[in-house]
Amino acid sequence: MAIAPDGIWLATAGLDNTVRFWSVPDQRSVAMTRAEGVLVSCSWGAAGELAVGGERGLYLFALLT
């Protein structure tokens, strides 16, 4: 789990191969995507991108709002 620097977005990466994006103010999931293999970590970058690490490599996501 990682909270974006602006505090508005939360991201979760899970053992079910999914990355979910959550709106903190609305307390709801707004997007989900699947990756290959189990995901074990995630971290937001300064420009709003999300890096996700998994057993098959590193994924980089940009949340378009």
ChimeraX attribute file (.defattr): number of C-alpha atoms within 10 A of each C-alpha:
attribute: neighborCount
match mode: 1-to-1
recipient: residues
	/A:1	15
	/A:2	16
	/A:3	17
	/A:4	18
	/A:5	13
	/A:6	9
	/A:7	11
	/A:8	13
	/A:9	21
	/A:10	21
	/A:11	23
	/A:12	19
	/A:13	25
	/A:14	18
	/A:15	11
	/A:16	12
	/A:17	16
	/A:18	17
	/A:19	23
	/A:20	16
	/A:21	22
	/A:22	19
	/A:23	15
	/A:24	15
	/A:25	9
	/A:26	10
	/A:27	11
	/A:28	11
	/A:29	14
	/A:30	11
	/A:31	12
	/A:32	13
	/A:33	11
	/A:34	14
	/A:35	18
	/A:36	13
	/A:37	15
	/A:38	18
	/A:39	24
	/A:40	15
	/A:41	17
	/A:42	22
	/A:43	19
	/A:44	21
	/A:45	13
	/A:46	9
	/A:47	9
	/A:48	16
	/A:49	15
	/A:50	21
	/A:51	15
	/A:52	21
	/A:53	17
	/A:54	19
	/A:55	11
	/A:56	11
	/A:57	12
	/A:58	13
	/A:59	14
	/A:60	13
	/A:61	13
	/A:62	12
	/A:63	10
	/A:64	6
	/A:65	3
